[in-house]
Amino acid sequence: MENQEKRKFNIYCDESSVENTLPFFVIGALLVPREQKTSIVNDITDLRKKHSFFREVKWNKTTTKHKDFYVDLVRYFAQNNDIEFKSILVKKVLIDMKFHDNDTEKMFYKFYYQLLKRRFKKDSVNYIFTDFKTRKIRLQLPTMHKFLNTFEDIQKFGIQIKHIQEYDSQEIELLQMTDFLTGAVAYANNYEKESDTSIKGYLVEFISRTFDINLGKGSNFYFEKFNIFKWIPRDKK
């Protein structure tokens, strides 16, 4: 298929619970048709105005005061057929660094690949936006770009990665939504959920009900709207 016929997608990526002692980390990706991006951002801007919410949308900054905004944001995502969320859930103790040449950066590239290879659309051109990180391990995005493009699945299905770039999430509305959803999956797996009356506990339960999934478990592979891929190493399957 020629490039001009390929569908174009923006993919917004973020991570949660990477550099701490919690048992799981999550990489999340929000997929949006490129031509729908402006319309979606405008809709979220309208939600912000409705609720007088003008701060950064960030899971770690959720507050009870703005519960109605978060609820409406989840409902909007659920009702908009153009938006999909994919995530990979990794239990840290299952990672054997010898399979990554004891290279933490290479390990992250591989997990990004495991997430994205399952969720790239066939015959598509993809523009990947990642959140700017201040953590110790900074991904070298040009290297990651080359790394992703070397895999047979990428070439086999007519997938093109046009762009990978790091941005400040404060300036990118859809990176903020990715942070929010990725954080919800990480929270559901890293913290006790029974009798959780916090705003985070409420939102995890609300998201679970809205999409009829358990955020504390992996989802069916074919569930496109809100997918959680629970990674298990081959020798543990």
Buried (B, 14 or more C-beta within 10 A) or exposed (E): EEEEEBBBBBBBBBBBBBEEEBEBBBBBBBBBBBEBBEEBBEBBEEBBEEBEBEEBBBBEEBEEEBBEBBBBBBEBBBEBEEBBBBBBBBBEEEBEEEEBEEEBBBBBBBBBBBBBBEBBBEBBBBBBBBBBBEEEEEBEBEEBBEBBEEEEEBEEEBBBBBBBEBEEBBEBBBBBBBBBBBBBBBBBBBBEBEEBEEBBBBBBBBBBEBBEBEBBEBBEEEBBBBBBBBBEEEEEE
